[in-house]
Amino acid sequence: MASTLLWASFAAAAIAILFLVAIVQNSVDERSIIATPNIPRENGILTSFVSIKIKASAEEVFAVMASFKDYSTETPFSAFNWKNVTADGVPMVGSTGTFKLTVDGYGSRKMQAELTLLDRQSKRLAVLTTSFIPWLLASERVQEVVPIEDHSGYCEYRSWWTLEGVAAYYLLLAAQEDFCESQKRSAADLKDFLERRN
């Protein structure tokens, strides 16, 4: 009797876990996932995307992005500290280091990172977090800037932040809005910095 009850409890727990996994997997909006240099679309669990118009040239915006200097003390992505840099202190693809990530409601955390893309011609860069093993949690943030046709003196800044790994499901369910808000705040900080300077 006791062993039958144990097996029934085990079967009920297994069914509940499978049901929960199905619910979580159905929460992923596959159409909104954007691939990054290291996270293919099929591995993505959550993508946060932002686009903003900035009154500055694409060259000016990219120079600020690629400097990795803090343009606001409040920005969610800050305090970049790169190793393996060029003689003049500029990081290059493959440079590793750390940055501070702040997500509202979740505090700040020092993250390990690798610069995976730095294309000055297309004005794109990408940073991959390496604090955890990828099957658990990884994220990659891509930033790019493009001139706006027929709108001299303005450009469009775009950024997408894609997460993968089993822990990303928790963030999808519990912190999706906070991740999106962090992206928006970072873009607004960049815009304010450049437009105040000009």
Buried (B, 14 or more C-beta within 10 A) or exposed (E): EEEEEEEEEEEEEEEEEEEEEEEBEEEBEEEEBBBBEBBEEEBBBBBBBBBBEBEBBBEBBBBBBBEBEBBBEEBBBBBBEBEEBEEEEEBEEEBBBBBBBBBEEBEEEEBEBBBBBBEEEEBBBBBBBBBBEBEEBBBBBBBBBBBEEEEEEBBBBBBBBBBBBEBBBEBBEEBBEBBBBBBBBBBBBBBBBBEEEE
